[in-house]
Structures are given as C-alpha cells and as structure tokens.
Amino acid sequence: MIRPVFTEVALFLVPFVVYAIFLVASRKGVFDPAHWPLTRIATLVIAAFVLMIGSFVVLAHFGVRPGCVYVPAHTDKDGKFVPGQCEPNPK
C-alpha cells in the first residue's frame, strides 16, 4: 500500500521540484519568498493535481482488469522466464 501512496506523493511534488531546479539553474534564490508568489504556487498545485488525476486515469485504464488474478513473474519448469500477467479468475 505504501508504493501507490508514495507514487502519488511523488507525482504531486514533481512540479515543485522542477520549478526549484529552474530557480537554481537561473541562479535565483530558491528560498527567496519573492520567487514563490501565491499565483505561482497555485499554478504548481493545479499542475500537481492534473498529474495525480492523470495517473489515476492511466491506472484505471491500463491497470489490472476486474475478475482476473495477477500471476507474478516467475520461471517455468524449463527455466524460461515468464513475465507477470493477469489470468482469468477460476471460480
């Protein structure tokens, strides 16, 4: 459960980190409040929410289908690698 939460937190922080890298590259003060006006922070928060919602949409579209069981990657009896896959749920 920690991995999905960490992924969403990381996606939320990406716009702020990119802007901080931009400030460092342009040799401006990263910790100077003048470079973090409320409008800029609001824009970064909106971008962060767009990234998070986009990741939810991608996960819902390309994630594991309902009614199937995930079989993790393994090696078969011949020693060949079998990638992880979703198999129908036997009921």
PyMOL Python script that loads the backbone (N, CA, C, O; Angstrom):
from pymol import cmd

cmd.read_pdbstr("""\
ATOM      1  N   MET A   1       0.820  -1.197   0.000  1.00  0.00           N
ATOM      2  CA  MET A   1       0.000   0.000   0.000  1.00  0.00           C
ATOM      3  C   MET A   1       0.863   1.259   0.000  1.00  0.00           C
ATOM      4  O   MET A   1       0.427   2.312  -0.465  1.00  0.00           O
ATOM      5  N   ILE A   2       2.070   1.153   0.514  1.00  0.00           N
ATOM      6  CA  ILE A   2       2.921   2.333   0.597  1.00  0.00           C
ATOM      7  C   ILE A   2       3.382   2.784  -0.780  1.00  0.00           C
ATOM      8  O   ILE A   2       3.580   3.979  -1.000  1.00  0.00           O
ATOM      9  N   ARG A   3       3.560   1.846  -1.717  1.00  0.00           N
ATOM     10  CA  ARG A   3       4.049   2.217  -3.041  1.00  0.00           C
ATOM     11  C   ARG A   3       3.065   3.106  -3.802  1.00  0.00           C
ATOM     12  O   ARG A   3       3.489   4.118  -4.360  1.00  0.00           O
ATOM     13  N   PRO A   4       1.765   2.775  -3.852  1.00  0.00           N
ATOM     14  CA  PRO A   4       0.834   3.690  -4.545  1.00  0.00           C
ATOM     15  C   PRO A   4       0.755   5.062  -3.891  1.00  0.00           C
ATOM     16  O   PRO A   4       0.647   6.078  -4.578  1.00  0.00           O
ATOM     17  N   VAL A   5       0.808   5.092  -2.568  1.00  0.00           N
ATOM     18  CA  VAL A   5       0.772   6.385  -1.869  1.00  0.00           C
ATOM     19  C   VAL A   5       2.032   7.178  -2.183  1.00  0.00           C
ATOM     20  O   VAL A   5       1.958   8.375  -2.459  1.00  0.00           O
ATOM     21  N   PHE A   6       3.189   6.523  -2.143  1.00  0.00           N
ATOM     22  CA  PHE A   6       4.446   7.198  -2.459  1.00  0.00           C
ATOM     23  C   PHE A   6       4.459   7.701  -3.896  1.00  0.00           C
ATOM     24  O   PHE A   6       4.978   8.782  -4.176  1.00  0.00           O
ATOM     25  N   THR A   7       3.886   6.917  -4.803  1.00  0.00           N
ATOM     26  CA  THR A   7       3.829   7.333  -6.205  1.00  0.00           C
ATOM     27  C   THR A   7       3.008   8.594  -6.368  1.00  0.00           C
ATOM     28  O   THR A   7       3.415   9.510  -7.084  1.00  0.00           O
ATOM     29  N   GLU A   8       1.862   8.657  -5.719  1.00  0.00           N
ATOM     30  CA  GLU A   8       1.011   9.846  -5.828  1.00  0.00           C
ATOM     31  C   GLU A   8       1.662  11.063  -5.174  1.00  0.00           C
ATOM     32  O   GLU A   8       1.568  12.172  -5.700  1.00  0.00           O
ATOM     33  N   VAL A   9       2.314  10.867  -4.043  1.00  0.00           N
ATOM     34  CA  VAL A   9       3.011  11.984  -3.389  1.00  0.00           C
ATOM     35  C   VAL A   9       4.153  12.475  -4.274  1.00  0.00           C
ATOM     36  O   VAL A   9       4.371  13.680  -4.402  1.00  0.00           O
ATOM     37  N   ALA A  10       4.879  11.544  -4.884  1.00  0.00           N
ATOM     38  CA  ALA A  10       5.977  11.931  -5.779  1.00  0.00           C
ATOM     39  C   ALA A  10       5.449  12.697  -6.981  1.00  0.00           C
ATOM     40  O   ALA A  10       6.049  13.691  -7.390  1.00  0.00           O
ATOM     41  N   LEU A  11       4.328  12.249  -7.555  1.00  0.00           N
ATOM     42  CA  LEU A  11       3.737  12.965  -8.688  1.00  0.00           C
ATOM     43  C   LEU A  11       3.271  14.356  -8.273  1.00  0.00           C
ATOM     44  O   LEU A  11       3.354  15.300  -9.058  1.00  0.00           O
ATOM     45  N   PHE A  12       2.785  14.482  -7.048  1.00  0.00           N
ATOM     46  CA  PHE A  12       2.346  15.793  -6.572  1.00  0.00           C
ATOM     47  C   PHE A  12       3.537  16.742  -6.422  1.00  0.00           C
ATOM     48  O   PHE A  12       3.413  17.938  -6.686  1.00  0.00           O
ATOM     49  N   LEU A  13       4.682  16.218  -6.003  1.00  0.00           N
ATOM     50  CA  LEU A  13       5.851  17.063  -5.749  1.00  0.00           C
ATOM     51  C   LEU A  13       6.652  17.402  -7.000  1.00  0.00           C
ATOM     52  O   LEU A  13       7.484  18.309  -6.962  1.00  0.00           O
ATOM     53  N   VAL A  14       6.425  16.702  -8.101  1.00  0.00           N
ATOM     54  CA  VAL A  14       7.211  16.913  -9.329  1.00  0.00           C
ATOM     55  C   VAL A  14       7.191  18.368  -9.798  1.00  0.00           C
ATOM     56  O   VAL A  14       8.265  18.909 -10.064  1.00  0.00           O
ATOM     57  N   PRO A  15       6.034  19.042  -9.918  1.00  0.00           N
ATOM     58  CA  PRO A  15       6.066  20.433 -10.394  1.00  0.00           C
ATOM     59  C   PRO A  15       6.873  21.362  -9.487  1.00  0.00           C
ATOM     60  O   PRO A  15       7.554  22.263  -9.976  1.00  0.00           O
ATOM     61  N   PHE A  16       6.805  21.154  -8.189  1.00  0.00           N
ATOM     62  CA  PHE A  16       7.556  21.993  -7.255  1.00  0.00           C
ATOM     63  C   PHE A  16       9.056  21.765  -7.396  1.00  0.00           C
ATOM     64  O   PHE A  16       9.843  22.711  -7.348  1.00  0.00           O
ATOM     65  N   VAL A  17       9.443  20.514  -7.568  1.00  0.00           N
ATOM     66  CA  VAL A  17      10.868  20.195  -7.738  1.00  0.00           C
ATOM     67  C   VAL A  17      11.389  20.758  -9.056  1.00  0.00           C
ATOM     68  O   VAL A  17      12.497  21.292  -9.109  1.00  0.00           O
ATOM     69  N   VAL A  18      10.601  20.642 -10.114  1.00  0.00           N
ATOM     70  CA  VAL A  18      11.026  21.176 -11.408  1.00  0.00           C
ATOM     71  C   VAL A  18      11.180  22.691 -11.326  1.00  0.00           C
ATOM     72  O   VAL A  18      12.138  23.242 -11.869  1.00  0.00           O
ATOM     73  N   TYR A  19      10.256  23.370 -10.659  1.00  0.00           N
ATOM     74  CA  TYR A  19      10.366  24.824 -10.516  1.00  0.00           C
ATOM     75  C   TYR A  19      11.583  25.205  -9.661  1.00  0.00           C
ATOM     76  O   TYR A  19      12.265  26.187  -9.955  1.00  0.00           O
ATOM     77  N   ALA A  20      11.852  24.436  -8.615  1.00  0.00           N
ATOM     78  CA  ALA A  20      13.030  24.711  -7.788  1.00  0.00           C
ATOM     79  C   ALA A  20      14.311  24.501  -8.602  1.00  0.00           C
ATOM     80  O   ALA A  20      15.257  25.277  -8.468  1.00  0.00           O
ATOM     81  N   ILE A  21      14.351  23.472  -9.434  1.00  0.00           N
ATOM     82  CA  ILE A  21      15.514  23.250 -10.298  1.00  0.00           C
ATOM     83  C   ILE A  21      15.664  24.405 -11.279  1.00  0.00           C
ATOM     84  O   ILE A  21      16.780  24.840 -11.565  1.00  0.00           O
ATOM     85  N   PHE A  22      14.541  24.903 -11.797  1.00  0.00           N
ATOM     86  CA  PHE A  22      14.587  26.060 -12.687  1.00  0.00           C
ATOM     87  C   PHE A  22      15.177  27.275 -11.968  1.00  0.00           C
ATOM     88  O   PHE A  22      15.990  28.002 -12.540  1.00  0.00           O
ATOM     89  N   LEU A  23      14.769  27.496 -10.713  1.00  0.00           N
ATOM     90  CA  LEU A  23      15.303  28.630  -9.963  1.00  0.00           C
ATOM     91  C   LEU A  23      16.800  28.476  -9.718  1.00  0.00           C
ATOM     92  O   LEU A  23      17.548  29.451  -9.796  1.00  0.00           O
ATOM     93  N   VAL A  24      17.232  27.265  -9.426  1.00  0.00           N
ATOM     94  CA  VAL A  24      18.664  27.023  -9.219  1.00  0.00           C
ATOM     95  C   VAL A  24      19.426  27.255 -10.520  1.00  0.00           C
ATOM     96  O   VAL A  24      20.495  27.866 -10.518  1.00  0.00           O
ATOM     97  N   ALA A  25      18.876  26.766 -11.630  1.00  0.00           N
ATOM     98  CA  ALA A  25      19.554  26.917 -12.922  1.00  0.00           C
ATOM     99  C   ALA A  25      19.622  28.368 -13.361  1.00  0.00           C
ATOM    100  O   ALA A  25      20.579  28.776 -14.019  1.00  0.00           O
ATOM    101  N   SER A  26      18.607  29.152 -13.001  1.00  0.00           N
ATOM    102  CA  SER A  26      18.622  30.564 -13.388  1.00  0.00           C
ATOM    103  C   SER A  26      19.309  31.444 -12.340  1.00  0.00           C
ATOM    104  O   SER A  26      19.280  32.671 -12.430  1.00  0.00           O
ATOM    105  N   ARG A  27      19.920  30.805 -11.356  1.00  0.00           N
ATOM    106  CA  ARG A  27      20.699  31.481 -10.309  1.00  0.00           C
ATOM    107  C   ARG A  27      19.874  32.494  -9.522  1.00  0.00           C
ATOM    108  O   ARG A  27      20.344  33.581  -9.187  1.00  0.00           O
ATOM    109  N   LYS A  28      18.644  32.113  -9.240  1.00  0.00           N
ATOM    110  CA  LYS A  28      17.794  32.922  -8.381  1.00  0.00           C
ATOM    111  C   LYS A  28      17.664  32.216  -7.044  1.00  0.00           C
ATOM    112  O   LYS A  28      17.953  31.024  -6.946  1.00  0.00           O
ATOM    113  N   GLY A  29      17.243  32.913  -6.037  1.00  0.00           N
ATOM    114  CA  GLY A  29      17.138  32.322  -4.705  1.00  0.00           C
ATOM    115  C   GLY A  29      15.959  31.374  -4.602  1.00  0.00           C
ATOM    116  O   GLY A  29      14.805  31.780  -4.740  1.00  0.00           O
ATOM    117  N   VAL A  30      16.260  30.112  -4.357  1.00  0.00           N
ATOM    118  CA  VAL A  30      15.199  29.118  -4.216  1.00  0.00           C
ATOM    119  C   VAL A  30      14.374  29.398  -2.971  1.00  0.00           C
ATOM    120  O   VAL A  30      13.160  29.194  -2.971  1.00  0.00           O
ATOM    121  N   PHE A  31      15.020  29.862  -1.914  1.00  0.00           N
ATOM    122  CA  PHE A  31      14.324  30.100  -0.655  1.00  0.00           C
ATOM    123  C   PHE A  31      13.844  31.540  -0.512  1.00  0.00           C
ATOM    124  O   PHE A  31      13.343  31.919   0.547  1.00  0.00           O
ATOM    125  N   ASP A  32      13.990  32.338  -1.551  1.00  0.00           N
ATOM    126  CA  ASP A  32      13.536  33.719  -1.511  1.00  0.00           C
ATOM    127  C   ASP A  32      12.020  33.748  -1.733  1.00  0.00           C
ATOM    128  O   ASP A  32      11.552  33.304  -2.781  1.00  0.00           O
ATOM    129  N   PRO A  33      11.247  34.259  -0.775  1.00  0.00           N
ATOM    130  CA  PRO A  33       9.783  34.282  -0.920  1.00  0.00           C
ATOM    131  C   PRO A  33       9.304  35.073  -2.142  1.00  0.00           C
ATOM    132  O   PRO A  33       8.190  34.849  -2.617  1.00  0.00           O
ATOM    133  N   ALA A  34      10.117  35.986  -2.652  1.00  0.00           N
ATOM    134  CA  ALA A  34       9.720  36.765  -3.825  1.00  0.00           C
ATOM    135  C   ALA A  34       9.575  35.878  -5.059  1.00  0.00           C
ATOM    136  O   ALA A  34       8.829  36.220  -5.977  1.00  0.00           O
ATOM    137  N   HIS A  35      10.275  34.746  -5.095  1.00  0.00           N
ATOM    138  CA  HIS A  35      10.207  33.849  -6.244  1.00  0.00           C
ATOM    139  C   HIS A  35       9.119  32.787  -6.102  1.00  0.00           C
ATOM    140  O   HIS A  35       8.954  31.946  -6.986  1.00  0.00           O
ATOM    141  N   TRP A  36       8.377  32.822  -4.993  1.00  0.00           N
ATOM    142  CA  TRP A  36       7.290  31.881  -4.750  1.00  0.00           C
ATOM    143  C   TRP A  36       5.988  32.640  -4.467  1.00  0.00           C
ATOM    144  O   TRP A  36       5.409  32.488  -3.391  1.00  0.00           O
ATOM    145  N   PRO A  37       5.522  33.459  -5.429  1.00  0.00           N
ATOM    146  CA  PRO A  37       4.270  34.186  -5.184  1.00  0.00           C
ATOM    147  C   PRO A  37       3.084  33.215  -5.141  1.00  0.00           C
ATOM    148  O   PRO A  37       3.170  32.079  -5.607  1.00  0.00           O
ATOM    149  N   LEU A  38       1.981  33.695  -4.572  1.00  0.00           N
ATOM    150  CA  LEU A  38       0.803  32.851  -4.406  1.00  0.00           C
ATOM    151  C   LEU A  38       0.265  32.339  -5.752  1.00  0.00           C
ATOM    152  O   LEU A  38      -0.197  31.202  -5.846  1.00  0.00           O
ATOM    153  N   THR A  39       0.328  33.174  -6.778  1.00  0.00           N
ATOM    154  CA  THR A  39      -0.152  32.725  -8.090  1.00  0.00           C
ATOM    155  C   THR A  39       0.713  31.595  -8.641  1.00  0.00           C
ATOM    156  O   THR A  39       0.191  30.669  -9.263  1.00  0.00           O
ATOM    157  N   ARG A  40       2.017  31.657  -8.424  1.00  0.00           N
ATOM    158  CA  ARG A  40       2.919  30.588  -8.893  1.00  0.00           C
ATOM    159  C   ARG A  40       2.650  29.300  -8.131  1.00  0.00           C
ATOM    160  O   ARG A  40       2.624  28.218  -8.719  1.00  0.00           O
ATOM    161  N   ILE A  41       2.450  29.416  -6.819  1.00  0.00           N
ATOM    162  CA  ILE A  41       2.159  28.225  -6.021  1.00  0.00           C
ATOM    163  C   ILE A  41       0.832  27.614  -6.447  1.00  0.00           C
ATOM    164  O   ILE A  41       0.709  26.393  -6.538  1.00  0.00           O
ATOM    165  N   ALA A  42      -0.170  28.466  -6.711  1.00  0.00           N
ATOM    166  CA  ALA A  42      -1.473  27.954  -7.168  1.00  0.00           C
ATOM    167  C   ALA A  42      -1.331  27.231  -8.504  1.00  0.00           C
ATOM    168  O   ALA A  42      -1.949  26.187  -8.711  1.00  0.00           O
ATOM    169  N   THR A  43      -0.529  27.771  -9.403  1.00  0.00           N
ATOM    170  CA  THR A  43      -0.297  27.120 -10.693  1.00  0.00           C
ATOM    171  C   THR A  43       0.390  25.773 -10.507  1.00  0.00           C
ATOM    172  O   THR A  43       0.036  24.798 -11.169  1.00  0.00           O
ATOM    173  N   LEU A  44       1.365  25.716  -9.615  1.00  0.00           N
ATOM    174  CA  LEU A  44       2.062  24.459  -9.352  1.00  0.00           C
ATOM    175  C   LEU A  44       1.130  23.432  -8.714  1.00  0.00           C
ATOM    176  O   LEU A  44       1.215  22.244  -9.026  1.00  0.00           O
ATOM    177  N   VAL A  45       0.247  23.875  -7.828  1.00  0.00           N
ATOM    178  CA  VAL A  45      -0.710  22.956  -7.206  1.00  0.00           C
ATOM    179  C   VAL A  45      -1.677  22.409  -8.261  1.00  0.00           C
ATOM    180  O   VAL A  45      -1.992  21.219  -8.253  1.00  0.00           O
ATOM    181  N   ILE A  46      -2.142  23.259  -9.158  1.00  0.00           N
ATOM    182  CA  ILE A  46      -3.030  22.795 -10.229  1.00  0.00           C
ATOM    183  C   ILE A  46      -2.312  21.791 -11.122  1.00  0.00           C
ATOM    184  O   ILE A  46      -2.884  20.764 -11.486  1.00  0.00           O
ATOM    185  N   ALA A  47      -1.066  22.082 -11.473  1.00  0.00           N
ATOM    186  CA  ALA A  47      -0.288  21.136 -12.290  1.00  0.00           C
ATOM    187  C   ALA A  47      -0.101  19.811 -11.549  1.00  0.00           C
ATOM    188  O   ALA A  47      -0.165  18.741 -12.154  1.00  0.00           O
ATOM    189  N   ALA A  48       0.128  19.888 -10.244  1.00  0.00           N
ATOM    190  CA  ALA A  48       0.300  18.675  -9.448  1.00  0.00           C
ATOM    191  C   ALA A  48      -0.986  17.846  -9.437  1.00  0.00           C
ATOM    192  O   ALA A  48      -0.938  16.624  -9.576  1.00  0.00           O
ATOM    193  N   PHE A  49      -2.125  18.503  -9.273  1.00  0.00           N
ATOM    194  CA  PHE A  49      -3.394  17.775  -9.280  1.00  0.00           C
ATOM    195  C   PHE A  49      -3.683  17.178 -10.657  1.00  0.00           C
ATOM    196  O   PHE A  49      -4.239  16.083 -10.744  1.00  0.00           O
ATOM    197  N   VAL A  50      -3.319  17.869 -11.720  1.00  0.00           N
ATOM    198  CA  VAL A  50      -3.501  17.321 -13.068  1.00  0.00           C
ATOM    199  C   VAL A  50      -2.652  16.060 -13.236  1.00  0.00           C
ATOM    200  O   VAL A  50      -3.120  15.078 -13.812  1.00  0.00           O
ATOM    201  N   LEU A  51      -1.424  16.073 -12.745  1.00  0.00           N
ATOM    202  CA  LEU A  51      -0.579  14.877 -12.811  1.00  0.00           C
ATOM    203  C   LEU A  51      -1.181  13.725 -12.012  1.00  0.00           C
ATOM    204  O   LEU A  51      -1.186  12.583 -12.470  1.00  0.00           O
ATOM    205  N   MET A  52      -1.686  14.024 -10.822  1.00  0.00           N
ATOM    206  CA  MET A  52      -2.273  12.974  -9.992  1.00  0.00           C
ATOM    207  C   MET A  52      -3.529  12.393 -10.636  1.00  0.00           C
ATOM    208  O   MET A  52      -3.695  11.174 -10.681  1.00  0.00           O
ATOM    209  N   ILE A  53      -4.410  13.255 -11.133  1.00  0.00           N
ATOM    210  CA  ILE A  53      -5.631  12.768 -11.778  1.00  0.00           C
ATOM    211  C   ILE A  53      -5.284  11.980 -13.033  1.00  0.00           C
ATOM    212  O   ILE A  53      -5.908  10.959 -13.321  1.00  0.00           O
ATOM    213  N   GLY A  54      -4.292  12.451 -13.778  1.00  0.00           N
ATOM    214  CA  GLY A  54      -3.843  11.710 -14.948  1.00  0.00           C
ATOM    215  C   GLY A  54      -3.333  10.326 -14.597  1.00  0.00           C
ATOM    216  O   GLY A  54      -3.592   9.363 -15.320  1.00  0.00           O
ATOM    217  N   SER A  55      -2.607  10.218 -13.488  1.00  0.00           N
ATOM    218  CA  SER A  55      -2.114   8.900 -13.085  1.00  0.00           C
ATOM    219  C   SER A  55      -3.259   7.997 -12.663  1.00  0.00           C
ATOM    220  O   SER A  55      -3.214   6.793 -12.914  1.00  0.00           O
ATOM    221  N   PHE A  56      -4.291   8.552 -12.023  1.00  0.00           N
ATOM    222  CA  PHE A  56      -5.454   7.749 -11.666  1.00  0.00           C
ATOM    223  C   PHE A  56      -6.160   7.230 -12.920  1.00  0.00           C
ATOM    224  O   PHE A  56      -6.577   6.073 -12.971  1.00  0.00           O
ATOM    225  N   VAL A  57      -6.289   8.090 -13.926  1.00  0.00           N
ATOM    226  CA  VAL A  57      -6.946   7.690 -15.176  1.00  0.00           C
ATOM    227  C   VAL A  57      -6.136   6.600 -15.878  1.00  0.00           C
ATOM    228  O   VAL A  57      -6.701   5.612 -16.349  1.00  0.00           O
ATOM    229  N   VAL A  58      -4.837   6.775 -15.949  1.00  0.00           N
ATOM    230  CA  VAL A  58      -3.979   5.769 -16.588  1.00  0.00           C
ATOM    231  C   VAL A  58      -4.055   4.442 -15.840  1.00  0.00           C
ATOM    232  O   VAL A  58      -4.133   3.383 -16.463  1.00  0.00           O
ATOM    233  N   LEU A  59      -4.032   4.492 -14.518  1.00  0.00           N
ATOM    234  CA  LEU A  59      -4.118   3.273 -13.721  1.00  0.00           C
ATOM    235  C   LEU A  59      -5.470   2.592 -13.920  1.00  0.00           C
ATOM    236  O   LEU A  59      -5.533   1.368 -14.027  1.00  0.00           O
ATOM    237  N   ALA A  60      -6.550   3.371 -13.971  1.00  0.00           N
ATOM    238  CA  ALA A  60      -7.867   2.789 -14.182  1.00  0.00           C
ATOM    239  C   ALA A  60      -7.990   2.190 -15.579  1.00  0.00           C
ATOM    240  O   ALA A  60      -8.666   1.178 -15.764  1.00  0.00           O
ATOM    241  N   HIS A  61      -7.343   2.807 -16.555  1.00  0.00           N
ATOM    242  CA  HIS A  61      -7.462   2.327 -17.930  1.00  0.00           C
ATOM    243  C   HIS A  61      -6.544   1.136 -18.207  1.00  0.00           C
ATOM    244  O   HIS A  61      -6.956   0.179 -18.863  1.00  0.00           O
ATOM    245  N   PHE A  62      -5.324   1.187 -17.721  1.00  0.00           N
ATOM    246  CA  PHE A  62      -4.341   0.155 -18.030  1.00  0.00           C
ATOM    247  C   PHE A  62      -4.026  -0.763 -16.859  1.00  0.00           C
ATOM    248  O   PHE A  62      -3.161  -1.631 -16.982  1.00  0.00           O
ATOM    249  N   GLY A  63      -4.699  -0.600 -15.734  1.00  0.00           N
ATOM    250  CA  GLY A  63      -4.428  -1.422 -14.558  1.00  0.00           C
ATOM    251  C   GLY A  63      -4.965  -2.832 -14.728  1.00  0.00           C
ATOM    252  O   GLY A  63      -5.384  -3.225 -15.817  1.00  0.00           O
ATOM    253  N   VAL A  64      -4.948  -3.575 -13.652  1.00  0.00           N
ATOM    254  CA  VAL A  64      -5.434  -4.948 -13.672  1.00  0.00           C
ATOM    255  C   VAL A  64      -6.943  -4.945 -13.896  1.00  0.00           C
ATOM    256  O   VAL A  64      -7.676  -4.191 -13.257  1.00  0.00           O
ATOM    257  N   ARG A  65      -7.389  -5.788 -14.800  1.00  0.00           N
ATOM    258  CA  ARG A  65      -8.813  -5.869 -15.118  1.00  0.00           C
ATOM    259  C   ARG A  65      -9.574  -6.569 -14.000  1.00  0.00           C
ATOM    260  O   ARG A  65      -9.026  -7.449 -13.336  1.00  0.00           O
ATOM    261  N   PRO A  66     -10.834  -6.189 -13.785  1.00  0.00           N
ATOM    262  CA  PRO A  66     -11.646  -6.885 -12.783  1.00  0.00           C
ATOM    263  C   PRO A  66     -11.878  -8.338 -13.196  1.00  0.00           C
ATOM    264  O   PRO A  66     -12.017  -8.647 -14.380  1.00  0.00           O
ATOM    265  N   GLY A  67     -11.917  -9.205 -12.218  1.00  0.00           N
ATOM    266  CA  GLY A  67     -12.191 -10.609 -12.500  1.00  0.00           C
ATOM    267  C   GLY A  67     -10.979 -11.416 -12.897  1.00  0.00           C
ATOM    268  O   GLY A  67     -11.123 -12.539 -13.381  1.00  0.00           O
ATOM    269  N   CYS A  68      -9.789 -10.879 -12.706  1.00  0.00           N
ATOM    270  CA  CYS A  68      -8.604 -11.657 -13.033  1.00  0.00           C
ATOM    271  C   CYS A  68      -7.649 -11.661 -11.846  1.00  0.00           C
ATOM    272  O   CYS A  68      -7.708 -10.802 -10.966  1.00  0.00           O
ATOM    273  N   VAL A  69      -6.783 -12.640 -11.852  1.00  0.00           N
ATOM    274  CA  VAL A  69      -5.810 -12.814 -10.772  1.00  0.00           C
ATOM    275  C   VAL A  69      -4.427 -12.541 -11.337  1.00  0.00           C
ATOM    276  O   VAL A  69      -4.058 -13.091 -12.375  1.00  0.00           O
ATOM    277  N   TYR A  70      -3.654 -11.689 -10.656  1.00  0.00           N
ATOM    278  CA  TYR A  70      -2.302 -11.384 -11.119  1.00  0.00           C
ATOM    279  C   TYR A  70      -1.371 -12.522 -10.743  1.00  0.00           C
ATOM    280  O   TYR A  70      -1.296 -12.920  -9.580  1.00  0.00           O
ATOM    281  N   VAL A  71      -0.663 -13.040 -11.733  1.00  0.00           N
ATOM    282  CA  VAL A  71       0.358 -14.064 -11.510  1.00  0.00           C
ATOM    283  C   VAL A  71       1.702 -13.380 -11.692  1.00  0.00           C
ATOM    284  O   VAL A  71       2.015 -12.931 -12.795  1.00  0.00           O
ATOM    285  N   PRO A  72       2.515 -13.289 -10.624  1.00  0.00           N
ATOM    286  CA  PRO A  72       3.787 -12.574 -10.736  1.00  0.00           C
ATOM    287  C   PRO A  72       4.768 -13.289 -11.676  1.00  0.00           C
ATOM    288  O   PRO A  72       4.597 -14.461 -12.012  1.00  0.00           O
ATOM    289  N   ALA A  73       5.784 -12.552 -12.080  1.00  0.00           N
ATOM    290  CA  ALA A  73       6.808 -13.119 -12.950  1.00  0.00           C
ATOM    291  C   ALA A  73       7.494 -14.287 -12.248  1.00  0.00           C
ATOM    292  O   ALA A  73       7.728 -14.259 -11.040  1.00  0.00           O
ATOM    293  N   HIS A  74       7.809 -15.307 -13.031  1.00  0.00           N
ATOM    294  CA  HIS A  74       8.440 -16.499 -12.476  1.00  0.00           C
ATOM    295  C   HIS A  74       9.176 -17.245 -13.585  1.00  0.00           C
ATOM    296  O   HIS A  74       9.119 -16.856 -14.752  1.00  0.00           O
ATOM    297  N   THR A  75       9.863 -18.313 -13.213  1.00  0.00           N
ATOM    298  CA  THR A  75      10.487 -19.180 -14.208  1.00  0.00           C
ATOM    299  C   THR A  75       9.674 -20.468 -14.269  1.00  0.00           C
ATOM    300  O   THR A  75       9.259 -20.998 -13.238  1.00  0.00           O
ATOM    301  N   ASP A  76       9.449 -20.967 -15.478  1.00  0.00           N
ATOM    302  CA  ASP A  76       8.672 -22.194 -15.605  1.00  0.00           C
ATOM    303  C   ASP A  76       9.567 -23.407 -15.362  1.00  0.00           C
ATOM    304  O   ASP A  76      10.735 -23.264 -15.001  1.00  0.00           O
ATOM    305  N   LYS A  77       9.007 -24.607 -15.563  1.00  0.00           N
ATOM    306  CA  LYS A  77       9.769 -25.830 -15.261  1.00  0.00           C
ATOM    307  C   LYS A  77      10.972 -26.034 -16.176  1.00  0.00           C
ATOM    308  O   LYS A  77      11.888 -26.786 -15.841  1.00  0.00           O
ATOM    309  N   ASP A  78      10.974 -25.360 -17.344  1.00  0.00           N
ATOM    310  CA  ASP A  78      12.109 -25.458 -18.259  1.00  0.00           C
ATOM    311  C   ASP A  78      13.158 -24.379 -17.995  1.00  0.00           C
ATOM    312  O   ASP A  78      14.181 -24.323 -18.677  1.00  0.00           O
ATOM    313  N   GLY A  79      12.904 -23.527 -17.009  1.00  0.00           N
ATOM    314  CA  GLY A  79      13.850 -22.477 -16.677  1.00  0.00           C
ATOM    315  C   GLY A  79      13.680 -21.209 -17.487  1.00  0.00           C
ATOM    316  O   GLY A  79      14.530 -20.320 -17.428  1.00  0.00           O
ATOM    317  N   LYS A  80      12.593 -21.108 -18.244  1.00  0.00           N
ATOM    318  CA  LYS A  80      12.342 -19.914 -19.043  1.00  0.00           C
ATOM    319  C   LYS A  80      11.598 -18.881 -18.205  1.00  0.00           C
ATOM    320  O   LYS A  80      10.764 -19.216 -17.364  1.00  0.00           O
ATOM    321  N   PHE A  81      11.924 -17.620 -18.459  1.00  0.00           N
ATOM    322  CA  PHE A  81      11.287 -16.511 -17.748  1.00  0.00           C
ATOM    323  C   PHE A  81       9.877 -16.290 -18.283  1.00  0.00           C
ATOM    324  O   PHE A  81       9.672 -16.177 -19.491  1.00  0.00           O
ATOM    325  N   VAL A  82       8.906 -16.230 -17.369  1.00  0.00           N
ATOM    326  CA  VAL A  82       7.516 -15.942 -17.725  1.00  0.00           C
ATOM    327  C   VAL A  82       7.158 -14.616 -17.068  1.00  0.00           C
ATOM    328  O   VAL A  82       7.154 -14.522 -15.841  1.00  0.00           O
ATOM    329  N   PRO A  83       6.855 -13.586 -17.863  1.00  0.00           N
ATOM    330  CA  PRO A  83       6.542 -12.286 -17.258  1.00  0.00           C
ATOM    331  C   PRO A  83       5.220 -12.340 -16.490  1.00  0.00           C
ATOM    332  O   PRO A  83       4.392 -13.224 -16.708  1.00  0.00           O
ATOM    333  N   GLY A  84       5.042 -11.376 -15.589  1.00  0.00           N
ATOM    334  CA  GLY A  84       3.792 -11.288 -14.840  1.00  0.00           C
ATOM    335  C   GLY A  84       2.620 -11.035 -15.762  1.00  0.00           C
ATOM    336  O   GLY A  84       2.737 -10.322 -16.758  1.00  0.00           O
ATOM    337  N   GLN A  85       1.487 -11.628 -15.421  1.00  0.00           N
ATOM    338  CA  GLN A  85       0.317 -11.492 -16.270  1.00  0.00           C
ATOM    339  C   GLN A  85      -0.958 -11.636 -15.457  1.00  0.00           C
ATOM    340  O   GLN A  85      -0.929 -12.053 -14.299  1.00  0.00           O
ATOM    341  N   CYS A  86      -2.052 -11.293 -16.065  1.00  0.00           N
ATOM    342  CA  CYS A  86      -3.360 -11.375 -15.442  1.00  0.00           C
ATOM    343  C   CYS A  86      -4.110 -12.549 -16.063  1.00  0.00           C
ATOM    344  O   CYS A  86      -4.331 -12.572 -17.274  1.00  0.00           O
ATOM    345  N   GLU A  87      -4.505 -13.529 -15.239  1.00  0.00           N
ATOM    346  CA  GLU A  87      -5.225 -14.685 -15.730  1.00  0.00           C
ATOM    347  C   GLU A  87      -6.651 -14.638 -15.212  1.00  0.00           C
ATOM    348  O   GLU A  87      -6.908 -14.095 -14.138  1.00  0.00           O
ATOM    349  N   PRO A  88      -7.592 -15.212 -15.981  1.00  0.00           N
ATOM    350  CA  PRO A  88      -8.983 -15.206 -15.514  1.00  0.00           C
ATOM    351  C   PRO A  88      -9.121 -15.906 -14.164  1.00  0.00           C
ATOM    352  O   PRO A  88      -8.449 -16.900 -13.888  1.00  0.00           O
ATOM    353  N   ASN A  89      -9.997 -15.369 -13.342  1.00  0.00           N
ATOM    354  CA  ASN A  89     -10.207 -15.908 -12.004  1.00  0.00           C
ATOM    355  C   ASN A  89     -11.004 -17.208 -12.090  1.00  0.00           C
ATOM    356  O   ASN A  89     -12.155 -17.195 -12.529  1.00  0.00           O
ATOM    357  N   PRO A  90     -10.405 -18.340 -11.675  1.00  0.00           N
ATOM    358  CA  PRO A  90     -11.151 -19.609 -11.731  1.00  0.00           C
ATOM    359  C   PRO A  90     -12.173 -19.653 -10.594  1.00  0.00           C
ATOM    360  O   PRO A  90     -11.822 -19.556  -9.418  1.00  0.00           O
ATOM    361  N   LYS A  91     -13.440 -19.802 -10.972  1.00  0.00           N
ATOM    362  CA  LYS A  91     -14.496 -19.858  -9.943  1.00  0.00           C
ATOM    363  C   LYS A  91     -15.240 -21.147 -10.010  1.00  0.00           C
ATOM    364  O   LYS A  91     -16.160 -21.370  -9.223  1.00  0.00           O
TER     365      LYS A  91
END
""", "prot")
cmd.dss("prot")
cmd.show_as("cartoon", "prot")
cmd.util.cbc("prot")
cmd.orient("prot")
